[in-house]
Amino acid sequence: MLNRFASHTVVRDGVALHTRIGGEGPPLLLLHGHPQSMAMWHRVAPALAKHFTLVLMDLLGYGDSARPVATATHEAHGKREMALDAIAVMAHHGFDRFSVLAHDRGARVAHRLAVDHPAAVRSLLLLDIAPTLAMYAQTSEAFARAYWHWFFLIQPAPLPEALIDADPVRYVRSVMGSRHAGLSAFDVGALAEYERCAARPGTAPSICEDYRASATIDLEHDRADIAAGRLLTQPLRVLWGEHGTVARCFDVMALWRERAHHVSGHALPCGHYIAEEAPERLVEEALSFFQTVQKEPP
């Protein structure tokens, strides 16, 4: 669905990462969410490519990137490692400083990327998340029911892996179809792509490890940031769907103000999958934010 963007494979520490690049202008890295791939950007990438050099990346364990072997500490799937993947991908394409647009799991990677590598990230726009530690700490019954997969995927192996592998298409449709807009929000080709990638060998263990890392080692890193007083220093814009679970269960702006020096944001009239439910609004927001930032002193 993104064939106008040239496909590349970037290898870091023996792990192959699938990327695409295209457009012209300042570099902008796009990171997708769960249980998707870079295909989720198909409705916004063509418009953004008129203004930015886009680098799209399949996260570790998703899309057509590699599925590494799990480790006892879940470190291989931690957001710190995925952030290093992003640094390697951007360096491969010739960029040592760039902005980031990221959704869901990709936005959690972007958060870690901006904290760990502040000189590399110029600005970031995060879609429909609150900080991971805050979301776990403030879990309510309503959140647990809506985000059931957060707690299913972190169960010890091999039970969640076996259940997903028994019917990966059903898993994808259960997670994505239970949100505000249902499955009607997704292009048929995009949904088929998410289902194809979910059925790839090794996907179930990798996505479980992604979430296990978020509930363990990623929280350790977040607590260390808080203890050290490390905040995001870059301009941060956060957008969320007014009909989504994040909006219902959390004070998004208040939580991000605790983690960043310069944050702005608001809700959009959609659910969780902003890039596919409200692509025109997202393009407008991204152009307004990133082009303003580009005019400011670095």
C-alpha positions as CSV (number, residue, x, y, z in Angstrom):
1,M,0.0,0.0,0.0
2,L,3.1,2.2,0.3
3,N,4.8,1.2,-3.0
4,R,5.6,4.8,-3.9
5,F,8.1,4.7,-1.0
6,A,11.3,2.8,-1.6
7,S,11.7,-0.4,0.5
8,H,14.9,-0.9,2.5
9,T,16.2,-3.4,5.0
10,V,18.4,-2.1,7.9
11,V,20.3,-4.6,10.0
12,R,21.2,-3.8,13.6
13,D,23.0,-6.3,15.7
14,G,21.9,-9.0,13.3
15,V,18.2,-8.1,13.4
16,A,16.6,-7.0,10.1
17,L,14.3,-4.0,10.2
18,H,11.9,-3.2,7.3
19,T,11.7,0.4,6.3
20,R,10.5,2.6,3.5
21,I,11.5,6.1,2.5
22,G,10.1,8.8,0.2
23,G,9.1,12.4,-0.1
24,E,11.2,15.6,0.3
25,G,11.9,18.0,3.0
26,P,13.0,17.7,6.7
27,P,13.1,14.1,8.0
28,L,10.1,12.7,9.7
29,L,10.1,9.2,11.2
30,L,6.7,7.4,11.4
31,L,6.2,4.6,14.0
32,H,3.0,2.4,14.0
33,G,1.0,0.8,16.7
34,H,-0.4,-2.7,17.7
35,P,-1.4,-5.0,16.0
36,Q,-0.5,-3.1,12.9
37,S,2.4,-2.2,10.6
38,M,3.6,0.8,8.7
39,A,0.6,0.2,6.4
40,M,-1.4,2.2,9.0
41,W,0.0,5.4,7.5
42,H,-1.3,4.8,4.0
43,R,-4.0,7.5,4.2
44,V,-1.6,10.3,5.5
45,A,1.8,9.4,4.1
46,P,1.2,10.7,0.5
47,A,0.1,14.2,1.8
48,L,3.0,14.4,4.4
49,A,5.5,13.3,1.7
50,K,4.9,16.6,-0.1
51,H,6.5,18.4,2.9
52,F,8.8,15.9,4.6
53,T,11.2,13.1,3.8
54,L,9.3,10.3,5.4
55,V,11.0,7.2,6.9
56,L,8.5,4.5,7.8
57,M,9.6,1.6,10.0
58,D,8.0,-1.7,11.0
59,L,8.7,-2.1,14.7
60,L,10.6,-5.1,15.9
61,G,8.3,-8.1,15.9
62,Y,5.7,-6.4,13.6
63,G,5.1,-6.0,9.9
64,D,8.1,-7.4,7.9
65,S,10.7,-6.7,10.5
66,A,12.5,-9.6,12.3
67,R,11.1,-11.5,15.3
68,P,13.9,-11.8,17.8
69,V,14.2,-14.6,20.4
70,A,12.7,-13.6,23.7
71,T,15.0,-13.0,26.7
72,A,14.3,-13.7,30.4
73,T,14.3,-9.9,31.2
74,H,12.3,-9.1,28.0
75,E,15.0,-6.6,27.2
76,A,15.2,-7.6,23.5
77,H,11.7,-6.2,23.1
78,G,12.1,-3.2,25.4
79,K,11.4,0.3,24.2
80,R,15.0,1.2,24.8
81,E,16.2,-1.4,22.3
82,M,13.5,-0.4,19.8
83,A,14.6,3.2,20.2
84,L,18.1,2.1,19.2
85,D,16.5,0.4,16.2
86,A,15.0,3.8,15.2
87,I,18.4,5.5,15.6
88,A,20.0,2.9,13.4
89,V,17.3,3.2,10.8
90,M,17.5,7.0,10.6
91,A,21.3,6.8,10.4
92,H,21.1,4.4,7.6
93,H,19.0,6.9,5.7
94,G,21.4,9.7,6.4
95,F,19.7,11.5,9.3
96,D,21.1,12.2,12.8
97,R,18.3,14.6,13.8
98,F,14.7,14.2,12.9
99,S,11.1,14.6,14.1
100,V,8.8,11.7,15.0
101,L,5.1,11.0,14.4
102,A,4.0,7.9,16.3
103,H,0.9,6.0,17.3
104,D,0.1,3.6,20.1
105,R,3.1,1.2,20.7
106,G,5.2,3.3,18.3
107,A,4.4,6.3,20.5
108,R,5.9,4.5,23.5
109,V,9.0,3.8,21.5
110,A,9.1,7.5,20.5
111,H,8.8,8.5,24.1
112,R,11.8,6.4,25.1
113,L,13.7,7.5,21.9
114,A,13.2,11.2,22.8
115,V,14.3,10.7,26.5
116,D,17.3,8.6,25.7
117,H,18.5,10.5,22.6
118,P,17.4,14.1,23.0
119,A,20.0,15.4,20.5
120,A,18.5,13.2,17.8
121,V,14.8,14.0,18.2
122,R,13.8,17.6,17.2
123,S,10.1,17.3,18.0
124,L,7.5,14.6,18.4
125,L,3.7,14.1,17.9
126,L,2.2,11.2,19.8
127,L,-1.2,9.7,19.0
128,D,-3.7,8.4,21.6
129,I,-1.4,7.4,24.5
130,A,-0.7,8.6,28.0
131,P,2.7,7.6,29.6
132,T,3.0,3.9,30.1
133,L,3.8,4.0,33.8
134,A,0.8,6.3,34.5
135,M,-1.6,4.1,32.6
136,Y,-0.5,1.0,34.5
137,A,-0.5,2.9,37.9
138,Q,-4.0,4.3,37.2
139,T,-5.6,1.2,35.8
140,S,-9.4,1.1,36.5
141,E,-11.9,-1.5,35.8
142,A,-13.1,0.4,32.7
143,F,-9.5,0.6,31.3
144,A,-8.8,-3.1,32.1
145,R,-12.0,-4.2,30.2
146,A,-11.3,-2.0,27.2
147,Y,-7.6,-2.7,27.0
148,W,-7.9,-6.4,27.9
149,H,-5.0,-7.3,25.6
150,W,-2.6,-5.4,27.8
151,F,-3.2,-7.9,30.6
152,F,-3.7,-11.0,28.3
153,L,-0.4,-10.5,26.4
154,I,1.8,-10.2,29.6
155,Q,0.7,-13.6,30.9
156,P,3.6,-16.2,31.1
157,A,4.5,-18.0,27.9
158,P,3.2,-20.1,26.1
159,L,-0.5,-19.6,26.8
160,P,-1.1,-16.2,25.1
161,E,1.2,-17.2,22.2
162,A,-0.7,-20.4,21.6
163,L,-4.1,-18.8,21.7
164,I,-3.0,-16.1,19.2
165,D,-1.3,-18.6,16.9
166,A,-4.4,-20.7,16.8
167,D,-6.2,-17.9,14.9
168,P,-4.1,-14.7,14.4
169,V,-6.7,-13.2,12.1
170,R,-9.3,-13.5,14.8
171,Y,-6.9,-11.9,17.3
172,V,-6.3,-8.9,15.0
173,R,-10.0,-8.4,14.3
174,S,-10.9,-8.8,18.0
175,V,-8.5,-6.1,19.1
176,M,-9.1,-3.6,16.3
177,G,-12.8,-4.3,15.8
178,S,-13.7,-3.7,19.5
179,R,-12.8,0.0,19.3
180,H,-15.0,3.0,18.6
181,A,-15.3,2.7,14.8
182,G,-15.2,-1.1,14.5
183,L,-13.6,-2.7,11.5
184,S,-15.3,-0.3,9.1
185,A,-12.6,2.3,9.8
186,F,-10.0,0.2,7.9
187,D,-9.2,-0.1,4.2
188,V,-9.7,-3.7,3.1
189,G,-6.1,-3.9,1.8
190,A,-4.7,-2.5,5.1
191,L,-6.6,-4.9,7.2
192,A,-5.4,-7.8,5.0
193,E,-1.8,-6.6,5.5
194,Y,-2.2,-6.5,9.3
195,E,-3.6,-10.0,9.2
196,R,-0.8,-11.3,6.9
197,C,1.8,-10.0,9.3
198,A,0.1,-11.3,12.4
199,A,0.2,-14.8,10.8
200,R,4.0,-14.7,10.2
201,P,6.0,-17.2,12.3
202,G,7.2,-15.6,15.5
203,T,4.7,-12.8,15.6
204,A,2.8,-14.0,18.6
205,P,5.9,-14.4,20.8
206,S,7.2,-11.0,19.7
207,I,4.0,-9.1,20.4
208,C,3.7,-10.8,23.8
209,E,7.2,-9.9,24.6
210,D,6.6,-6.3,23.5
211,Y,3.8,-6.0,26.2
212,R,5.8,-8.0,28.8
213,A,8.6,-5.5,28.3
214,S,6.2,-2.6,28.8
215,A,5.0,-4.1,32.1
216,T,8.5,-4.8,33.4
217,I,11.8,-3.4,32.1
218,D,10.1,-0.4,30.4
219,L,8.5,0.6,33.7
220,E,12.0,0.3,35.4
221,H,13.3,2.8,32.8
222,D,10.4,5.1,33.3
223,R,10.8,5.1,37.1
224,A,14.5,5.8,36.7
225,D,13.6,8.9,34.6
226,I,11.2,10.2,37.2
227,A,13.7,9.6,40.0
228,A,16.4,11.5,38.1
229,G,14.0,14.3,37.1
230,R,14.5,13.5,33.3
231,L,11.7,15.2,31.2
232,L,11.2,15.5,27.5
233,T,12.9,18.7,26.4
234,Q,11.6,18.7,22.8
235,P,8.4,20.3,21.7
236,L,5.7,17.6,22.2
237,R,2.2,17.6,20.7
238,V,-0.2,14.9,21.9
239,L,-3.5,14.1,20.1
240,W,-6.1,11.6,21.2
241,G,-9.5,10.4,20.0
242,E,-12.4,11.9,22.0
243,H,-14.3,8.6,21.6
244,G,-11.3,6.4,22.7
245,T,-10.5,4.6,26.0
246,V,-7.5,6.9,26.7
247,A,-9.8,9.9,26.7
248,R,-12.3,8.2,29.0
249,C,-9.9,6.9,31.5
250,F,-7.0,9.4,31.8
251,D,-6.3,13.1,31.9
252,V,-4.0,13.0,28.9
253,M,-2.6,16.5,29.1
254,A,-2.0,16.5,32.9
255,L,-0.1,13.2,32.6
256,W,2.1,14.5,29.8
257,R,2.8,17.8,31.6
258,E,4.4,15.6,34.3
259,R,6.8,14.1,31.7
260,A,7.6,17.0,29.4
261,H,8.7,20.7,29.5
262,H,6.8,21.8,26.4
263,V,3.6,20.0,25.6
264,S,0.4,20.9,23.8
265,G,-2.5,18.9,22.5
266,H,-6.2,18.2,22.3
267,A,-8.7,15.6,21.3
268,L,-9.9,14.8,17.8
269,P,-13.4,13.7,16.8
270,C,-12.5,10.0,16.3
271,G,-11.5,6.9,18.2
272,H,-8.1,5.3,18.8
273,Y,-7.0,4.8,15.1
274,I,-6.5,8.5,14.3
275,A,-4.5,8.0,11.1
276,E,-7.2,5.9,9.6
277,E,-10.3,7.4,11.2
278,A,-9.4,11.1,10.8
279,P,-6.5,11.3,8.2
280,E,-7.3,14.8,6.9
281,R,-7.3,16.2,10.5
282,L,-4.1,14.4,11.3
283,V,-2.4,15.8,8.3
284,E,-3.5,19.3,9.2
285,E,-2.3,18.9,12.8
286,A,1.0,17.4,11.7
287,L,1.8,20.1,9.2
288,S,0.8,22.9,11.6
289,F,3.0,21.5,14.4
290,F,6.1,20.3,12.6
291,Q,6.3,23.3,10.2
292,T,6.1,25.6,13.2
293,V,8.8,23.7,15.0
294,Q,11.0,23.8,11.9
295,K,10.9,27.6,11.9
296,E,12.1,27.8,15.5
297,P,15.8,27.8,16.4
298,P,17.2,24.3,16.8
